Amino acid sequence: MNPYNQPPGYGLPQVNTQPQMYGQPMYGAQGYAQQQPNAYQQYQQPLPTQKVQKPIDQAKIDADAATLRKAMKGLGTDEKAIINLVSTRTNRERLAMIDSYKKQFNRDLIKDLKSDLHGKFEDVVIALFEDPITYDCICLNKAMKGAGTNEDTLIEILSTRSNKEINLIKQKYLQLYGKSLEQDLSSDLSGDLKTVMLTLASAFRSENPTPNQAQCQQKADQLYKAGEKRLGTDEKVFYEILTQSSPQELRAIDAYYMQMYNHG
């Protein structure tokens, strides 16, 4: 069976571990009861349905691999042919091209691309031949490697991936770099940002798509009391709510905050 004709997903089992909250209580651990539709129904989004992927057309993949070989063979490189091909294929098809290229020409497609391409163009093309989980790992590691830290990259990835994706990222990161993602986050970050990133990396964020009206209103009030209403800020309340609530819940909390305090 063609390995690229598998059901959607990243091909790694999901890890079931106990939450590591780094000394913090897991906010909202009592659960989220679903309510009837209300004024905040706009935030109650259905869970995405799993798309049925079409089987890989091996003949098409073999032809694409041959096109890439032709574009890099001889004097000069046909960048236009490479762009037209890699930008119009799915990630699964591009990954399948790597195997086809090896079988047809006994050559490493990635090595040939790196040899023929240069600069940011090379970076983009090579990135397109990585699966999403591996690419996230590469970006996370690069953000923490060497002097300084690219906090924006860490925030973008860890705050937007699902619990399943984060667990897969942690597995792959350990395979690629021989140490855990949490180890690198702990050594590279400090203060509140470190606490938030490690909490998100625990992959126990709520994924409830239907916000509970009473709980979201209560959380909005807690944020107000922990921030605006007092002198100084109780950061613990902020990172507990912000790192444990689903995106839909956060939008509902913001709407309630606006309703009660006239600003978001």
Residue pairs with C-beta under 8 A, 6 or more apart in sequence:
2 55
2 56
2 58
2 96
4 56
4 92
4 93
4 95
4 96
5 55
5 56
7 50
7 53
8 50
8 51
8 53
10 131
10 132
10 133
10 165
10 168
11 131
12 133
12 168
12 171
12 172
14 164
14 167
14 168
15 167
15 170
15 171
17 167
19 26
19 202
19 204
20 182
20 198
20 202
21 199
21 202
21 204
22 195
22 198
22 199
24 195
24 199
24 236
24 239
24 240
25 240
26 204
26 244
27 240
27 241
27 243
27 244
27 245
28 206
28 215
28 244
28 245
32 206
32 208
32 210
32 211
32 212
32 215
32 249
33 212
34 210
34 212
35 210
35 212
35 213
35 214
37 44
38 213
40 211
40 213
40 216
40 252
40 255
40 256
43 211
43 248
43 249
43 251
43 252
43 255
44 209
44 210
44 211
44 248
45 209
45 248
46 209
47 209
53 92
56 92
56 93
56 96
58 96
58 100
60 93
61 93
61 96
61 97
61 100
62 100
62 104
64 85
64 89
64 93
64 97
64 100
65 97
65 100
65 101
65 104
65 105
65 109
66 104
67 81
67 85
68 81
68 82
68 85
68 97
68 101
68 109
68 112
68 113
69 101
69 104
69 105
69 107
69 112
70 78
70 81
71 77
71 78
71 79
71 81
71 82
71 85
72 78
72 82
72 112
72 113
72 115
72 116
77 116
77 117
79 117
79 121
82 113
82 117
82 125
86 94
86 125
86 128
86 129
87 128
89 97
91 128
91 131
91 132
94 128
94 129
95 129
95 131
97 109
97 129
98 109
98 110
98 129
101 107
101 108
101 109
101 112
102 108
102 109
109 129
110 126
110 129
113 122
113 125
113 126
113 129
114 122
114 126
117 125
117 126
127 135
130 138
132 165
133 165
133 168
133 169
133 172
134 172
134 176
136 157
136 161
136 165
136 169
137 169
137 172
137 173
137 176
137 177
137 181
138 176
139 153
139 157
140 153
140 154
140 157
140 169
140 173
140 181
140 184
141 173
141 176
141 177
141 184
142 150
142 153
143 149
143 150
143 151
143 153
143 154
144 150
144 154
144 184
144 185
144 188
149 188
149 189
151 189
151 193
154 185
154 189
154 197
155 197
157 169
158 166
158 197
158 200
158 201
159 200
161 169
162 207
163 203
163 204
163 205
163 207
164 203
166 200
166 201
166 203
167 203
169 181
170 180
170 181
170 182
170 201
170 203
173 180
173 181
173 184
174 180
174 181
177 184
181 201
182 198
182 201
185 194
185 197
185 198
185 201
186 194
186 198
189 197
192 235
192 239
195 239
196 239
196 242
196 243
199 239
199 243
199 244
200 243
204 244
205 243
205 244
205 245
205 246
206 244
206 245
206 246
206 249
207 246
208 246
208 248
208 249
209 246
209 248
210 248
211 246
211 248
211 249
211 251
211 252
211 253
212 249
213 252
215 249
216 249
216 252
216 253
216 256
217 256
217 260
219 241
219 245
219 249
219 253
219 256
220 253
220 254
220 256
220 257
220 260
221 260
222 237
222 241
223 237
223 238
223 241
223 253
223 257
224 257
224 260
224 261
225 237
226 233
226 234
226 236
226 237
226 238
227 233
227 234
227 238
228 261
241 253
242 250
245 253
254 264
257 263
257 264
258 264
